[in-house]
């Protein structure tokens, strides 16, 4: 006979259900994000206001797009420190082509994206063909492209017409909701589908997790890495273009520090810097966490230099929470 009471059976089934939910690979970061939102709403009653949330979702895509591309590249086992320079250089060229030369906004935007993809291709080719670590390669190109945009601009901003049709496509609104956030979510969904459901996504995970096994399986690891560099370059240019559309100017100093924030968002989201593991959903949550931390500091009128301190602490706490919730072991 079964001596278990109905109450103990219910308790055991509830425990098993909780364990099953916690076993999902993205649940830990979702829990962390929800808890932070609850804490911040209690800290400041302005946090959950419609106006404040609108500001967050309006500016978040610029970091989010870069972070999504950074996730796939880190999963493939590489880094790109030049995304901030790409974020500034490609959109600045777009503004110059449109405003100084008189090209259409659409053509200028397409060239902007192509420049970003080309920069990614250069980074990837140097890394895999020459054999230089991506950290060194992209550190060099980061300084090279930043120097190029400073040289072209002489340090002055380049105005851009915010009322052009191409700008309205990416920074308009639908019933008061910012379109750029929809573009961010759409991009994240597409990248998630590719990583989780297509062969290239599987190649990306295997390439970053075990290069020798990937080569043995016949996976074109060099091509996988170069394509992920190109995707990140294109998304960085896209994110920079959205900022130009939003502010009405291209700046030579735009995107400074965004590479570390993007890496931070991926790490907070559970992506392993060693490669082979990570999720787009986690990165989206990580981006939300970074923006909410910055936002609550602004609402609390904390000094600006506290932001980096809190982001560093948040990264450590988030990774620790991942380990605790998901029960990871070395």
Secondary structure, DSSP 8 states (H G I E B T S, - for coil): -----HHHHHHHHHHHHHHHHHTSTTHHHHHHHHHHHHHHHHH-TTTTSHHHHHHHHHHHHHHHHHHHHHHHHHHTT---TTHHHHHHHHHHHHHHIIIII---HHHHHHHHHHHHHHHHHHHHHIIIII---HHHHHHHHHHHHHHHHHHHHTT--EE--TTSHHHHHHH-EETTEEHHHHHHHHHHHHHHHHHHHSHHHHHHHHHHH-HHHHHHTT--HHHHHHHHHHHHHHHHHHHHHHHHHHHSEE-TTTTTTHHHHHHHHHHHTT--TTSS---HHHHHHHHHHHHHHHHHHHHTT--TTHHHHHHHHHHHHHHHHHHHHHT---
